[in-house]
């Protein structure tokens, strides 16, 4: 089975080069514990492999023999623009890495569909005043989930798609959008992704969900990676563990790996230590 690199070298090495092609993976984390930085690093590193192989080799190394780089890298946001993304990623990673890596990342801003039924002024999320043409287009409105699905249908095949963030959809539960809609969308996405043979990463903040809601999302995807803070003595440590994941969790169990200690440095998210069963 072809593997798609996450872009986190020590994790990819442990699981045979990356995630199985056709996977939909949930990145669920406590605030600041590394889930979004994981998302950033996945997009940037996979883009870097095409734009600056020397820099990629320095910070990642060689991809596994069973792995293949995605044909394209897509970054989908429900509330942010490409410029906002670039600024935020630059706060996490070195500018040279970000600039080179993001050159190959195709950004999709779904703010118009997300905010269209809200009281937020349109000028705030499109950056310009409405024209007569814009007013005419507003009579034909797609829901944000429909727009998201259309984009994936057109672009997800053999690609890495990172989605920032399901938290926006969870917080928008009102009117036409219910939590059950999100769950059904993920179940459909998992089915469609099998034929696309790429990798889709979905970020969500744990604090935005009840335990039951998180459980519903976990059962709707192929794999879930959770990010947490651990406190011991005077230190706080970021940790990560694989909660469920077809074709991946069994490999970690064979190696007796139960948890990863992680860190964030100039090259983004990284694994600093592997904890095994003693």
Beta strands, then each sheet from edge to edge (+ up, - down):
strand 1: 3-4
strand 2: 19-20
strand 3: 23-29
strand 4: 73-77
strand 5: 105-109
strand 6: 160-164
strand 7: 199-205
strand 8: 223-232
strand 9: 235-245
strand 10: 257-265
strand 11: 268-276
sheet 1: 1+ 2-
sheet 2: 5+ 4+ 6+ 7+ 3+ 8+ 9- 10+ 11-
end
